[in-house]
Amino acid sequence: MSSIEIGLWSFPVLITLILLRVPIGAAMLATGLVGTYLVLGRWSPVLSQLKSLAWSTNVSYSLSIIPLFLLMGQFAARGGMSQALFNAAAAFLGHRKGGVAMAAVGASAGFGSICGSSLATAATMAQVALPELKRNGYAGGLATASLAAGGTLGILIPPSVVLVIYAILAEQNIAKLFLAAFVPGVLAAVSYLIVIAIYVRIWPESAGQAKRIPWAERIPALIAVWPVVAIFSAVVGGIYLGFFTPTQAAAVGAVGAGLVAWVNGGLDRKTLFTCFKETAVSTGMIFFIILGATAFNSFLAFSRLPQVGAEWVTAQGFNPMTVLIIILMLYIIFGCIMDSLSMIVLTIPIFFPIVTAMDFGMSPEHFAIWFGILVLMVAEIGMITPPVGLNLFIISAMSKDVPIRETYKSIIPFISADLMRIIILTAFPIISIFLV
């Protein structure tokens, strides 16, 4: 069997291991190490790789931004910021038809600006918004679907942990990617609001209507979100004004969120330890996935499959846009069986050389940024795509009285909005890169 054939067979083997519930990091690590042995025909290179792989993979300074953003999200959740965001959004939108669900999406967008994690955003906002949605007579499917879709804004609106990983893999500027993701992230939030507005007009019985909040109560609710605005301004503004590197900005944001949580009474010695522990567990999981992906991609490099694939695609003379659309469709399929982070660390070293070898009529940097935003958007569809969308499971676990089939049915309009947005971003790259 040739090295190319071994590389091709590695994918069904990897997918089988994932379907057998082997952790994605372990599946990629095992497949990569065994594949390297089969390609090279001896164990000594594999043992040599094991000796230095973990260190060389995780020693990158850029990766230190990940635990800092995760810690910032932990502090933000305990500082009452999610509740303040929801209260402010509900004060302005709650009295409208579907307004409480819209408020949940708006609050998710705001929380995503200081969290960077889709699952954390979905879980945190569900704790805050689910009781209010139920109290105001919202159908279970609409309530859970709105929160699951809103959770995806956690990584669509910068800062984003997944976008950091893409920047490292594609060797791109993190700050420019954050800037490019801002407008598409806002478009995502707006599209979800439109979906809810249409949904409650087609099925008016699916949503109640909260009472109108007087302006005397709206202003204090709006003022209460100042910590979120301050932290977001410090992190993102500090990066673009040149005060901080992205890693330093993440540290500033974590400290700021921690101070707010402490002042608000949500952080003491016990909860501080819990924040550190949960951050360490999440960081370890992410780093292990990166380690496994590094081993697997090293094996693919030995097999020369990515290089041969890129050469073959280029030689066929395929239209670049056709190739891009096929890749985006593959991401949607992959999203049904694995999470967005795993998809990106596994596929970017394979797909990126293929698409960068083609002419899309823009500079290599602009293309890499545009492609990264598209990948981020498509990967997040997997978080809300049945049967294994992780956000759907998170929300369903927190709302046991809502059958998951109701959530599946109600999430379809949100997925449709995602697909329409991706078509628009693919047709008009300027939306993603004009700020850059």
GIJOMO-V899743 format. One line per field, one symbol per residue. phi: phi as a letter, one per 20 degrees, with the letter a starting at -180 (. if undefined). psi: psi as a letter, one per 40 degrees, with the letter a starting at -180 (. if undefined). A space follows every 10 residues. Layout:
phi = ???
psi = ???
//
This chain:
phi = .fffffffff fffffffffe mfggffffff fffffffffe nbegffffff fcfffffefg ffffffffff fffffffeem ffffffffff fedgfefmff ffffffffff fffcdncfff fffffffeeg gffffemefg ffffffffff fffgdfeffc ffffffgffe ldfffffgff fffgffffff ffffgfffgf efcffebebf ffefffdfff ffffegffff fffffffffe enfcfgffff ffffffffff fffeneccff ffffffffff ffffffffff ffffffffff fffmffffff ffffffmffg ffffffffff fffgffcbef ffgffeegfe ffffffeded mbfgffffff ffffffffff gffcefecff fffffffecf edgffffgff egffffffff ffgffffcgg fedfff
psi = hidddddded ddddddddde fhhddddddd dddddddddd eieddddddd dedddddeeh ddeedddddd dddddddeee dddddddddd ddedeihedd dddddddddd ddeecehddd dddddddddd dddddefhid dddddddddd ddededhiih ddddddddde fihddddddd eddddddddd ddddddddde ddgdeehahi ihhidddddd dddeeddddd ddddddddde eediiddddd dddddddddd dddeeehadd dddddddddd dddddddddd dddddddddd ddeedddddd dddddefihd dddddddddd ddddeeeiid dddddddded dddddeeihe fiiddddddd dddddddddd dddehiefhd dddddddege ehhdddddde eddddddddd dddddddgdd ddedd.
//
